Amino acid sequence: MTAAALLPPAGLPGLDPAWSRLVEVPRVDGRGGSDTWHVLDNAVDLAAGDETAGTLLCVHGNPTWSYLWRDVARAASKPADGGRPWRVIAVDQLGMGFSERTGRTHRLRDRVVELGALTDALGLTGPVVTVGHDWGGAVSLGWAVEHRAQLAGVVLTNTAVHQDLGVAAPAPLRLALTGGVLRTSTVTTTAFLETALALAHPPLSAAVRDAYRAPYRTRARRVAIGDFVADIPLAADHPSRPALDDLAAAVRTLDVPAFVAWGPRDPVFVGRFLDDVLDRLPQADVHRFEGAGHLVAEDVDFAGALLTWLTDQEVDTPDLDTPDLDAPELEDGVTRTPFRPLGAAVDERADDDGPALVELAPIGGGGPRSISWALLARRVDEIARGMGLAGVGRGDRVCLLVPPGADLTAALYACLRIGAVVVVADAGLGIRGLSRAVRGASPDVVIGVERALLAARALGWPARRFGAGPMSRASRRLLGVETTLVELAASGRTPLGGVPAALPSGGVPAAMPLGGVPAALPPAPGPHDPAAVLFTSGSTGPAKGVAYTHGQLAAMRDVVGTTYGIGPGTAFVAGFAPFALLGPALGATCACPDMDVTAPRTLTAAALAAAVAAIDAAVVFASPAALTAVVASADGLDEEGRRALAGVGVFLSAGAPVPPELLAAAGALMPAAAPHTPYGMTEALLVTDISLDEIRAAAGGEPAVRGVCVGRPVEGVRIAISPLDDRGAATGALTGAPGVTGEILIRGAHVMDHYDRLWLTQRASARDVGWHRTGDVGQFDDADRLWVEGRLRHVITTAEGVLTPVRFERLAEGVAGVGRAAAVGVGPAGVQQVVLVVETVPATRRPGLATTELTARVRASIDRPVAAVFAVPRLPTDVRHNSKVQRTRIGIWAGRALAGGRLGAP
């Protein structure tokens, strides 16, 4: 069935009718005649004589049309940064949108050739950047590989370049391709179209949905929707399979800049398709827009992201001033030592029978268990060789979901030894946060205990599964476990002395390798090779993956060791997994107390004392929530436990601001210890350090008028402040002057490499070359001490100026009857009102306005007007640390409360 090309009806939201044009293009099948395309062309918006940066050739998928790119056309006409405009050609593929219904079936190869004929008819020259979505991604890449002389870059949103024959297609596609469902859902009815439109997050407005429906009002105009679905080449004998295979191979040869914008909530183009795209375009910049789905161009400001990326391609970015980690050098007055791998101490102590780790609560149960340096080194070597035999190697991502202890330590250092990239997304993120993190990192292998692998199976994580700890044969079958750490170690072991010993967690070893020759280890990775992806706590939004190189991890070890004197001969207790994993790197004996690492408040004083006694620890690390729990349970200590804690020389607490009162209370339990609270983050584990005595000296006996004092930079770290403007945004200037509030910037050899698959986030954090923008705000005092005043996104913009929250919170927390406090801004930016939300002591039974008396006392403690004071039983905090107050969530709640909304828990 045929139908002529049309112009879209007037009044479609966001679509300028002047952009629409019909273009006649000679048919490409040699039978004469022409086809008529509808395209959007923003050339009418471009001033005569204006030099454009090039052309964006935008290709939609199924069942959308060029309307998908309307925001790109508008933004490209007048870039916000004042740069050169881009011409946008957004096509309606033949049979789709308002282009001609030709009556022919258009397969993948046809569509690529037809698009080339259209650009020829338009006289399109370079430079051209292709932009594709869904099946338009494949079509646009087909044009790209055949027009290299004109090509300047490729941009993709949720799409697929290749589909393995042995892997099932996503469920929605399988359903759409089933028997009579295909034509019924795509042509006879609008079911396929409506389902696609329902994939927007947030939902599309009624007017926008209706605009997408406009070209497909009748059955005859929907034929190509069904043809597109039918052209998905899932079988080897499908007519379009050769074209897709050729295209997938050719994409690897594209050497132009590439940008991939991805919506992770897409049920069709799931994570493995993104992995495949990045495998074929390794040079691509990628940004995963958490919360976005299939229609990422509708869900987020894709046009803004695209124009930002295009602008960056025109600018020569200066080389980063990063140290050469292979050799000593002098920079900023700091002499750097040659690169020494993170696991070097484990190898160096391979003959040492002294304790490396003590497990207070082994995975398999039973009493405390000591693991010697010799056993740890042997297990690391065996697992590394075994993983090689299992096909895990350099660059593969391995997610470790194992509690702190021997199994986790051995697996981590084995992965680093073979060049695999360790993904650490701990259960402290909560099940939703953990699943989002794992999917975002897209690991090739998940190594986990049984309950973790149950979650992996239930949540559908697409990765190979290896087991840790006890696991029955039935569980292995159910969970799809290929092998275990015990079996990996056995397969990588030289068969000397007969049957190998089991790993500390127990289990049955696999058969020996044939011939008794262990797998060879690959060359050790270098300092610039990728090593790990660690996840932030997610306290200010979805947890972000933070990528480290081997050199940066080694520098992190050196900073921690130097600052706190931790090294061979030191023993320390870690109530936080990252510090536990640093123990072997530092050459120190380490123990983790018996606690649920996903719930810091489960640490008791008795459990901490038992861990200290087990290794005669001189150093203790605990998060503020864990330390609070220790202090609260101090009555449970016996005399032996008190003696053990009295032998501690240093204790550290970090992860969130630590009140001096908490440090002092913990110090009473460890009277010989110097209490310290380092300031750092997942992006740089250690930035500054301060002791309790120094905190008291900084306060000078007066209230904390600036915020929280975190001390001076540790060795090898530089800090600068980027002052805030009247909108609460950090300016480009950098200063070290005292009394200037702004965003805190840091630099050092141990600062992270980049945010994983978050190009826009990384760009924002590193826009000052050589510096990392932390997202925290603060200032220096006259003694060069840093004070942290909150997060940049939590600053309060009032008519009188910009205010930071921590100062108000600290003042309110000094009021009798107040526990923790959160200061938030309510109202439009620039005229916000300050609102305090406080936990009361004793806790109030239900949320509501604070009493008149408490409100008056809180207002009297603060030298700024306070619009309201609310009292709640408990403030919401981050999942991992149970300490970081979630001000964004509280601010939304307070705004609703002031507007008369229902007062549930914030």
C-alpha positions in Angstrom: 0.0 0.0 0.0 1.4 3.4 -1.0 0.7 6.9 0.3 2.3 10.2 -0.5 4.7 12.1 1.8 3.0 14.8 3.9 4.0 17.7 6.0 3.2 17.4 9.8 0.1 19.1 11.1 0.6 22.5 12.7 0.6 22.9 16.4 2.8 19.9 17.4 4.5 20.9 20.7 8.1 21.9 20.2 8.1 21.5 16.5 8.7 24.5 14.3 6.7 24.0 11.0 9.4 26.0 9.2 11.8 23.1 9.7 9.7 20.6 7.7 10.5 20.0 4.0 9.8 17.3 1.5 12.8 16.0 -0.6 12.5 13.9 -3.7 15.3 11.3 -4.0 15.9 9.0 -6.9 15.1 5.4 -6.1 18.1 3.2 -5.4 16.8 -0.1 -6.8 17.4 0.9 -10.4 13.8 0.9 -11.4 13.5 4.6 -12.0 11.3 7.1 -10.3 11.8 8.7 -6.9 10.8 8.5 -3.3 9.8 11.5 -1.2 11.2 12.0 2.3 10.0 14.2 5.0 13.0 15.8 6.9 13.4 18.4 9.6 16.0 21.0 8.6 16.9 23.8 10.9 18.8 25.7 8.1 16.0 28.3 8.1 17.1 29.3 11.7 20.7 29.9 10.7 21.6 33.4 9.8 22.9 34.0 6.3 26.7 33.9 6.3 27.0 32.2 9.6 29.7 29.6 9.7 28.3 26.3 11.0 30.3 23.7 12.8 28.9 21.0 10.6 25.8 18.9 10.2 24.0 16.6 12.6 22.4 13.7 10.6 19.7 12.4 13.0 18.0 9.1 12.4 15.1 7.8 14.5 14.1 4.3 15.2 10.9 2.3 15.5 8.1 3.5 16.0 9.2 7.2 16.4 9.9 9.8 13.7 12.0 12.9 13.3 10.0 14.6 16.1 12.4 12.8 18.5 15.1 15.3 17.5 13.1 18.5 17.8 15.1 19.7 20.9 18.4 19.0 19.1 17.3 21.1 16.1 16.4 24.0 18.4 19.5 23.8 20.6 21.9 23.4 17.7 20.5 26.5 16.0 21.8 28.8 18.8 24.2 26.9 21.2 23.9 28.2 24.7 27.7 28.6 25.0 27.7 31.0 22.1 29.6 28.6 19.8 29.1 27.9 16.2 25.6 26.6 15.3 25.0 23.2 13.8 22.8 22.4 10.9 20.4 19.5 11.8 18.9 17.2 9.2 16.5 14.8 11.0 15.0 12.3 8.7 11.8 10.3 8.6 12.8 7.0 7.2 10.8 5.8 4.2 7.5 4.3 5.4 7.8 6.1 8.7 6.8 9.4 10.1 5.5 11.7 7.3 7.7 10.2 4.5 6.3 8.4 1.6 4.7 4.9 2.0 6.4 3.3 -0.9 4.6 -0.1 -0.8 8.1 -1.8 -0.7 9.7 -3.7 2.2 12.8 -1.8 3.3 15.5 -3.9 5.0 18.5 -2.8 6.9 20.8 -2.7 3.8 18.1 -0.8 1.8 17.7 1.8 4.5 21.5 2.5 4.7 21.7 2.9 0.9 18.5 5.0 0.8 19.9 7.3 3.5 23.0 7.8 1.4 20.9 8.7 -1.6 19.0 11.3 0.5 22.2 13.0 1.7 23.5 13.0 -1.9 20.2 14.7 -3.0 20.7 17.2 -0.2 24.3 17.9 -1.4 25.4 17.1 2.1 29.2 17.6 2.6 31.3 17.3 5.7 31.8 17.5 8.5 28.9 15.3 9.5 28.1 13.8 12.9 25.6 11.0 12.8 23.0 10.7 15.6 21.0 7.5 15.9 18.5 5.8 18.2 17.0 2.3 18.2 17.2 0.9 14.7 18.2 4.3 13.6 21.5 3.7 15.4 22.4 0.8 13.0 21.2 2.7 10.0 23.2 5.8 10.9 26.3 3.7 11.5 25.8 2.1 8.2 25.9 5.6 6.6 28.9 6.5 8.7 31.1 3.6 7.6 30.3 4.3 3.9 30.9 8.1 4.1 34.1 8.3 6.0 35.4 11.3 4.1 32.5 13.4 5.4 32.3 11.8 8.9 33.4 13.8 11.9 31.8 11.7 14.7 29.1 9.3 15.7 26.5 9.7 18.5 24.2 6.9 19.7 21.4 6.6 22.1 19.9 3.3 23.2 20.5 1.0 20.2 22.1 -2.3 19.1 24.9 -3.0 16.7 25.1 -6.7 17.1 22.9 -9.6 18.4 24.6 -12.9 19.2 22.8 -15.8 17.7 23.1 -17.9 20.8 21.7 -15.2 23.2 18.0 -14.8 23.6 16.6 -11.4 22.4 15.0 -9.2 25.1 11.5 -10.4 26.1 9.6 -7.5 24.6 11.1 -8.2 21.1 10.5 -12.0 21.4 6.9 -11.3 22.2 6.5 -8.8 19.3 8.0 -11.3 16.9 5.8 -14.2 17.9 3.5 -15.6 15.2 0.4 -13.6 14.7 1.3 -11.1 17.4 3.7 -9.3 15.1 1.1 -7.9 12.7 -1.6 -7.5 15.3 0.5 -5.5 17.7 2.4 -3.3 15.1 0.0 -2.8 12.2 -3.6 -3.8 13.0 -3.5 -2.1 16.3 -1.4 0.7 17.9 -0.2 -1.6 20.7 3.5 -1.5 19.8 3.4 2.2 19.3 1.7 2.8 22.6 4.1 0.5 24.4 7.1 2.3 23.1 5.6 5.7 24.2 5.0 4.3 27.6 8.7 3.7 28.1 9.4 7.4 28.7 10.5 8.3 32.3 8.9 10.6 33.3 5.7 9.9 31.2 5.2 12.0 28.1 2.6 14.7 28.2 -0.6 14.0 26.4 0.2 16.5 23.7 3.7 15.0 23.0 2.2 11.5 22.9 -0.3 12.6 20.4 2.4 14.2 18.3 4.2 10.9 18.1 0.9 9.2 17.1 0.3 11.8 14.4 1.9 10.0 11.4 0.5 6.6 12.4 -3.3 7.2 12.6 -4.3 4.5 10.2 -3.4 0.8 9.7 -2.0 1.6 6.2 0.4 4.2 7.7 1.7 1.7 10.3 2.9 -1.0 7.9 6.5 0.0 8.2 6.3 -0.3 12.0 5.7 -4.0 11.5 8.3 -4.3 8.7 10.9 -2.8 11.1 10.2 -5.3 13.8 10.2 -8.2 11.2 13.6 -7.0 10.0 15.3 -7.8 13.3 17.8 -10.5 12.3 17.7 -12.9 15.2 18.2 -16.0 13.1 21.3 -16.9 11.0 19.2 -17.2 7.8 17.4 -13.9 8.2 17.8 -11.8 5.1 19.3 -8.9 7.0 21.8 -11.0 9.0 24.7 -10.6 6.6 24.2 -6.8 6.5 24.1 -6.6 10.3 27.2 -8.8 10.7 29.1 -6.7 8.1 28.1 -3.5 9.8 29.1 -4.7 13.2 32.5 -5.6 11.9 32.9 -2.3 10.1 32.0 -0.2 13.1 35.2 -1.4 14.8 37.2 0.5 12.1 35.6 3.9 12.8 38.3 6.1 14.3 36.2 9.2 14.8 35.1 10.7 18.2 32.0 9.0 19.5 29.4 9.7 22.2 26.9 7.3 23.7 24.0 8.5 25.8 22.2 5.6 27.5 19.0 5.1 29.5 19.5 2.1 31.8 15.8 1.6 32.4 15.3 0.3 28.8 13.7 -3.2 28.8 14.7 -3.7 25.1 18.3 -2.4 24.7 19.6 -3.8 28.0 23.1 -3.4 29.4 24.8 -6.0 27.1 24.0 -3.9 24.1 25.8 -1.0 25.6 28.7 -3.2 26.4 28.8 -4.3 22.8 28.7 -0.8 21.5 31.6 0.2 23.7 33.5 -2.8 22.7 33.2 -1.8 19.0 33.8 1.9 19.8 36.3 1.9 22.6 37.1 5.6 22.1 33.5 6.5 22.9 32.6 8.9 25.7 29.5 7.4 27.5 27.1 8.8 30.0 24.4 6.6 31.6 21.5 8.8 32.6 20.2 7.0 35.8 16.4 6.9 35.8 16.2 7.3 32.0 14.9 4.6 29.7 14.5 3.8 26.0 13.5 7.3 25.0 16.5 8.9 26.5 16.2 12.0 24.2 12.8 12.6 25.9 13.7 11.6 29.4 16.7 14.0 29.9 18.3 17.0 28.3 20.0 15.0 25.6 20.2 18.0 23.4 22.2 19.9 26.0 24.5 16.9 26.6 25.1 16.5 22.8 25.9 20.1 22.3 28.3 20.1 25.3 30.1 17.0 23.8 30.3 18.6 20.4 31.8 21.8 21.9 34.4 19.7 23.6 35.5 18.1 20.4 36.4 21.5 19.0 38.6 22.4 22.0 42.2 21.2 22.5 42.2 20.0 26.1 45.7 20.6 27.6 47.5 17.5 28.8 46.7 16.8 32.5 49.6 17.5 34.8 49.7 14.0 36.2 52.8 12.4 37.7 54.8 9.7 36.0 54.1 6.8 38.4 56.8 4.7 36.9 59.7 6.8 38.4 60.5 9.3 41.1 59.9 12.9 40.3 59.5 16.2 42.2 56.1 18.0 41.9 54.7 20.6 44.2 57.5 19.9 46.6 56.6 16.2 47.0 59.1 13.5 46.1 57.2 10.5 44.6 58.5 7.0 45.0 58.6 4.5 42.1 55.4 2.6 41.4 55.0 -0.4 43.7 51.9 -2.5 43.0 49.2 -2.6 45.6 49.7 -6.3 46.3 53.5 -6.1 46.6 53.6 -6.6 50.3 51.7 -9.9 49.9 54.3 -11.2 47.5 57.2 -9.9 49.6 55.9 -11.8 52.7 55.2 -15.1 50.9 57.5 -17.0 53.3 56.1 -15.3 56.5 54.0 -17.5 58.7 52.9 -14.6 60.8 49.2 -13.5 60.7 48.0 -11.4 57.9 44.3 -11.6 58.6 42.2 -12.7 61.5 38.6 -13.6 60.7 36.3 -13.1 63.8 33.3 -14.4 62.0 34.3 -16.7 59.0 31.9 -17.2 56.1 31.6 -20.9 56.9 31.0 -20.4 60.6 33.1 -21.5 63.5 35.5 -19.6 65.7 38.1 -17.1 64.8 40.6 -18.1 62.1 44.0 -16.8 61.4 45.4 -16.6 57.9 49.2 -16.3 57.6 51.0 -14.1 55.0 52.3 -17.3 53.4 48.8 -18.8 53.0 47.4 -15.6 51.7 50.2 -15.2 49.1 49.7 -18.7 48.0 45.9 -18.4 47.7 46.3 -15.1 45.7 48.7 -16.8 43.3 46.5 -19.9 42.9 43.3 -18.0 42.4 45.0 -15.7 39.9 46.1 -18.7 37.9 42.8 -20.4 38.2 40.9 -17.4 37.0 43.2 -17.3 34.0 42.2 -21.0 33.3 38.5 -19.9 33.7 38.9 -17.3 30.9 39.1 -14.2 33.2 41.9 -11.9 32.2 43.1 -8.3 31.6 40.3 -5.8 31.4 37.5 -8.1 32.5 35.4 -6.7 35.2 34.9 -8.8 38.3 32.3 -7.8 40.9 33.1 -8.9 44.4 30.1 -9.5 46.7 31.9 -11.2 49.6 32.1 -10.1 53.2 35.5 -8.8 54.4 37.9 -11.6 55.2 40.2 -14.1 53.6 38.1 -14.9 50.6 37.5 -11.3 49.6 41.1 -10.4 50.2 42.5 -13.3 48.2 40.0 -12.7 45.3 40.7 -9.0 45.1 44.5 -9.2 45.0 44.3 -12.1 42.5 42.1 -10.0 40.2 44.5 -7.1 40.4 47.5 -9.4 39.7 46.0 -10.6 36.4 44.8 -7.1 35.3 41.1 -7.7 35.9 39.2 -4.7 37.0 37.7 -5.1 40.5 34.2 -3.8 41.0 33.4 -3.1 44.6 29.7 -2.3 45.1 29.0 -3.4 48.6 25.6 -4.4 50.1 25.7 -1.2 52.2 24.2 0.5 49.2 20.9 -1.3 49.8 19.4 -3.8 47.4 18.2 -1.2 44.9 21.4 0.8 45.0 23.5 -2.3 44.7 21.6 -3.6 41.7 21.8 -0.2 40.0 25.6 -0.1 40.7 26.3 -3.6 39.4 24.3 -3.1 36.3 26.0 0.2 35.7 29.5 -1.3 36.0 28.4 -4.2 33.8 30.8 -6.9 35.3 31.8 -9.9 33.3 31.9 -12.0 36.5 30.2 -11.8 39.9 32.0 -13.6 42.7 29.7 -13.9 45.7 28.5 -15.8 48.7 25.2 -17.7 48.3 22.9 -14.9 49.4 24.6 -12.4 47.0 24.3 -14.8 44.1 20.6 -15.3 45.0 20.2 -11.6 44.5 22.2 -11.7 41.3 19.9 -14.3 39.9 16.7 -12.7 41.1 17.7 -9.3 39.8 18.9 -10.7 36.5 22.4 -9.5 36.5 24.0 -10.5 33.2 27.3 -12.0 34.3 29.1 -15.2 34.9 28.8 -16.4 38.5 31.5 -17.8 40.8 30.8 -18.9 44.3 32.5 -18.0 47.6 32.0 -19.9 50.9 29.9 -23.0 51.5 27.5 -23.8 48.7 25.5 -27.0 48.1 25.4 -28.7 44.7 21.7 -27.9 44.5 22.4 -24.2 45.1 25.1 -24.2 42.5 22.7 -25.6 39.9 19.9 -23.2 40.9 22.2 -20.1 40.8 24.2 -21.1 37.7 27.5 -21.1 39.6 30.3 -22.1 37.2 33.0 -22.6 39.8 34.1 -21.5 43.2 37.1 -19.8 44.8 38.1 -23.2 46.2 38.0 -24.7 42.8 39.8 -21.8 41.1 42.6 -22.1 43.7 42.8 -25.9 43.2 43.0 -25.6 39.4 45.7 -23.0 39.6 47.8 -24.9 42.1 51.1 -26.8 41.3 50.3 -30.4 42.3 53.2 -31.0 44.7 52.5 -33.1 47.7 49.3 -34.7 46.5 45.8 -33.4 47.4 45.7 -29.6 47.9 44.5 -28.0 51.1 41.1 -26.3 51.1 40.7 -22.6 51.3 39.9 -21.2 54.7 36.2 -21.2 53.8 36.2 -24.9 53.1 34.9 -26.7 50.0 35.9 -29.5 47.7 38.8 -28.8 45.3 38.5 -29.4 41.6 40.7 -31.8 39.6 44.4 -30.9 39.2 45.5 -29.4 35.9 46.7 -32.0 33.4 50.4 -32.6 33.4 50.8 -30.8 36.8 51.7 -27.5 35.2 49.8 -24.5 36.6 48.5 -21.8 34.3 51.0 -19.0 33.6 50.4 -15.6 35.0 50.2 -12.7 32.5 52.6 -9.8 32.8 51.8 -7.6 35.8 49.7 -4.5 35.0 51.4 -1.1 35.0 50.5 2.0 37.0 48.3 3.5 34.3 46.2 0.3 33.7 42.6 0.2 35.0 42.4 -1.5 38.4 39.1 -0.9 40.2 35.6 0.7 40.1 34.5 1.7 43.6 31.1 3.1 44.3 30.2 6.2 46.3 27.6 5.9 49.1 24.8 7.4 47.0 24.0 10.0 49.7 23.4 12.7 47.1 21.8 10.7 44.3 22.5 7.3 42.7 25.8 5.8 43.7 28.6 6.7 41.2 31.3 4.3 39.9 34.7 5.7 40.6 37.5 4.3 38.4 41.0 3.9 39.7 44.3 2.9 38.0 46.9 0.6 39.7 49.1 3.6 40.3 46.3 5.6 42.0 45.4 2.6 44.3 49.1 2.3 45.2 49.3 6.0 45.9 46.2 5.7 48.1 48.0 3.0 50.1 51.1 5.1 50.5 49.1 8.2 51.7 47.2 6.1 54.4 50.4 4.4 55.5 52.4 7.6 55.8 49.7 9.6 57.5 48.9 7.1 60.2 52.2 5.1 60.4 50.5 1.9 59.3 52.9 -0.7 57.9 54.7 -4.0 58.7 54.5 -4.7 62.4 51.2 -2.7 62.7 47.9 -4.3 63.5 44.6 -2.6 63.0 40.9 -3.3 63.2 38.7 -2.1 60.2 35.0 -1.6 60.7 34.8 -0.4 57.1 35.5 -2.8 54.1 37.9 -0.5 52.1 40.2 -0.1 55.0 40.2 -3.9 55.6 41.3 -4.4 52.0 44.2 -2.0 52.4 45.6 -4.0 55.3 47.6 -6.5 53.2 48.7 -3.7 50.9 50.2 -1.9 53.9 51.8 -5.1 55.2 49.8 -4.8 58.4 47.9 -7.4 60.2 44.2 -6.7 60.0 40.9 -7.9 61.6 37.3 -7.1 60.9 35.0 -7.2 63.9 32.0 -9.4 64.1 29.3 -7.1 62.6 27.0 -6.7 59.6 29.1 -4.5 57.3 25.9 -3.4 55.6 24.6 -2.0 58.9 27.4 0.0 60.8 25.1 0.4 63.8 25.5 -3.4 64.5 29.1 -2.9 65.7 29.2 -3.3 69.5 31.9 -2.3 72.0 32.3 -5.9 72.9 32.8 -7.0 69.2 35.3 -4.2 68.7 37.2 -5.2 71.8 37.3 -8.8 70.7 38.8 -7.8 67.3 41.4 -5.6 69.0 42.4 -8.3 71.4 42.6 -10.9 68.6 45.5 -9.1 66.9 46.7 -6.7 69.7 45.6 -3.8 67.4 47.2 -0.4 67.7 44.9 1.3 65.2 41.0 1.2 64.9 38.9 2.5 62.1 35.1 2.8 62.4 32.5 5.0 60.7 30.6 7.6 62.7 27.5 5.4 62.9 29.6 2.4 64.0 31.4 4.5 66.6 28.0 5.8 67.9 26.9 2.2 68.3 30.2 1.3 70.1 29.7 4.2 72.6 26.0 3.3 73.1 26.9 -0.4 74.0 29.9 0.4 76.2 28.1 -1.0 79.2 28.4 -4.5 77.7 32.2 -4.4 78.0 33.9 -6.7 80.5 37.2 -6.0 82.1 39.1 -7.9 79.4 37.4 -5.9 76.7 38.3 -2.6 78.5 41.9 -3.7 78.8 42.0 -4.5 75.1 40.6 -1.1 74.0 43.0 0.6 76.4 45.9 -0.6 74.3 44.7 1.2 71.1 47.1 4.0 70.1 45.1 5.7 67.3 41.4 5.5 66.3 39.9 7.0 63.1 36.4 7.8 62.2 35.3 9.1 58.8 32.6 8.8 56.2 30.6 11.8 57.4 31.2 14.7 59.8 32.1 13.4 63.2 31.0 15.5 66.2 33.7 16.2 68.7 31.5 14.9 71.4 31.4 11.5 69.7 35.2 11.4 69.4 35.6 12.3 73.0 33.1 9.6 74.1 35.0 7.0 72.1 38.2 8.3 73.4 37.0 7.5 76.9 36.9 3.9 75.9 40.3 4.1 74.3 42.1 6.4 76.7 45.6 5.9 75.2 44.4 6.6 71.7 44.7 9.8 69.7 41.3 10.3 68.1 41.5 11.4 64.5 38.9 12.1 61.9 40.2 12.2 58.3 38.3 13.9 55.5 38.0 12.1 52.3 35.7 10.5 49.9 35.5 7.5 47.5 37.2 9.7 44.9 40.1 10.3 47.2 40.2 8.2 50.4 42.3 10.7 52.3 42.4 14.4 51.8 43.0 16.0 55.2 43.3 14.8 58.8 42.6 16.3 62.2 42.9 15.1 65.8 40.4 15.8 68.6 42.8 18.2 70.2 43.2 20.1 67.0 39.4 20.3 66.6 39.1 21.8 70.0 41.9 24.3 69.3 40.3 25.3 66.0 37.0 25.9 67.8 38.7 28.1 70.3 36.1 27.3 72.9 33.4 29.0 70.7 30.6 27.5 68.6 31.6 26.1 65.2 30.8 29.2 63.3 32.2 27.9 60.0 31.0 24.3 59.9 33.2 21.3 60.6 37.0 21.7 60.8 38.7 18.8 59.0 42.3 20.0 59.4 45.1 20.5 57.0 46.0 18.5 53.8 47.9 15.3 54.2 51.2 14.9 52.5 50.9 14.9 48.7 47.5 16.7 48.6 46.8 20.2 47.4 43.4 21.9 48.0 41.9 25.0 46.4 38.6 26.8 46.8 36.4 27.9 43.9 34.2 30.8 45.3 30.4 30.7 44.9 28.5 33.3 43.0 25.1 34.7 44.1 23.3 31.7 42.5 25.3 29.2 44.6 27.4 28.0 41.7 31.1 27.6 41.8 33.0 30.1 39.7 36.1 29.3 37.6 38.5 31.1 39.9 40.7 29.2 42.4 41.9 30.6 45.7 43.6 29.6 48.9 42.7 32.8 50.7 41.1 32.4 54.2 37.4 33.1 54.8 36.2 32.5 51.2 33.5 29.9 50.9 33.3 27.9 47.7 33.6 24.4 46.2 36.5 22.4 47.4 39.0 21.2 44.8 41.7 18.7 45.4 44.6 17.1 43.5 47.1 14.4 44.4 48.5 11.1 43.0 45.8 9.1 44.8 42.8 11.0 43.4 40.6 8.8 41.2 41.0 8.6 37.5 37.4 9.2 36.3 33.7 8.5 36.9 32.8 5.3 35.2 30.4 5.7 32.2 29.4 9.1 33.5 31.0 11.4 31.0 29.0 14.5 31.9 29.7 14.0 35.6 33.4 13.5 34.9 33.5 16.6 32.7 32.0 18.7 35.4 34.3 17.4 38.1 37.5 17.8 36.0 36.8 21.1 34.2 39.8 22.7 36.0 42.6 20.7 34.5 44.5 18.6 37.0 42.0 19.3 39.8 39.0 17.3 41.0 35.9 19.2 42.1 34.6 17.4 45.1 31.0 18.8 45.3 31.7 19.8 48.9 31.8 23.5 49.9 34.0 25.0 52.6 36.7 27.6 53.4 40.2 27.9 54.9 40.7 29.7 58.1 43.7 31.9 59.0 45.7 28.8 60.1 45.3 27.1 56.7 42.8 24.6 58.2 39.9 23.5 56.0 36.3 23.8 57.2 33.6 21.8 55.4 30.2 23.6 55.2 28.1 21.1 53.3 27.5 19.9 49.7 27.3 22.3 46.7 23.9 21.0 45.8 22.6 21.8 49.3 23.6 25.5 49.5 20.7 27.8 50.4 20.2 30.7 48.0 18.3 33.5 49.9 17.5 37.1 48.9 20.3 38.2 51.2 22.9 35.8 49.8 24.2 32.2 49.7 24.2 30.3 52.9 25.7 26.9 53.7 23.9 24.3 55.8 26.5 22.7 58.1 27.1 25.8 60.1 23.4 26.1 61.0 23.2 22.4 61.7 26.1 22.5 64.1 24.6 25.5 65.9 21.2 23.8 66.2 22.8 20.6 67.5 24.2 22.6 70.4 20.6 23.4 71.6 19.3 21.3 74.5 16.8 18.7 73.3 18.2 18.5 69.7 20.0 15.5 68.4 20.9 15.7 64.7 19.7 18.6 62.5 19.3 19.3 58.9 19.2 22.8 57.4 17.5 23.1 54.0 16.3 25.8 51.7 12.6 25.9 50.8 11.2 27.9 47.9 12.5 29.2 44.5 16.3 29.5 44.1 17.4 33.0 45.0 14.6 33.6 47.5 14.7 30.5 49.6 13.8 30.4 53.2 15.9 28.5 55.8 14.1 25.6 57.5 15.6 23.4 60.3 14.4 19.8 60.6 15.7 18.3 63.9 15.7 15.0 65.7 14.6 15.6 69.3 16.0 14.1 72.4 13.9 12.2 73.6 12.6 11.4 70.1 9.2 12.8 69.2 6.5 10.3 68.3 5.5 11.8 65.0 6.8 14.4 62.5 5.5 17.9 62.9 6.3 21.5 63.8 8.6 21.7 66.8 7.2 23.0 70.1 7.1 26.8 70.5 9.8 26.6 73.1 12.2 24.4 71.1 11.6 26.6 68.0 12.5 29.7 69.9 15.7 28.1 71.3 16.8 26.9 67.8 16.0 30.3 66.3 18.0 32.0 69.0 21.0 29.9 68.3 21.2 31.0 64.7 21.9 34.5 63.5 19.8 34.3 60.4 15.9 34.2 60.1 14.5 30.7 60.3 11.2 30.2 58.6 10.2 27.1 60.5 11.6 24.3 62.8 10.2 20.8 62.3 10.8 17.9 64.7 11.0 14.3 63.5 11.7 11.0 65.2 14.7 10.3 62.8 16.3 12.0 59.9 16.9 10.0 56.8 20.5 9.1 56.1 22.6 7.3 53.5 22.3 3.5 53.5 26.0 2.7 53.7 27.2 4.9 56.5 23.9 5.6 58.3 25.4 9.1 58.9 25.1 11.4 55.9 21.8 13.3 56.3 19.8 13.3 53.0 19.1 17.0 52.7 17.6 16.9 49.3 14.9 14.5 50.4 14.4 16.5 53.6 14.0 19.7 51.6 11.3 18.2 49.5 9.5 17.0 52.5 9.8 20.4 54.3 8.4 22.1 51.2 5.4 19.9 51.1 4.9 20.3 54.9 5.0 24.2 54.6 2.5 23.9 51.8 0.1 22.1 54.0 0.8 18.6 52.7 0.5 15.4 54.7 3.2 15.0 57.3 4.6 11.5 56.9 8.2 10.6 57.7 10.7 12.5 55.6 
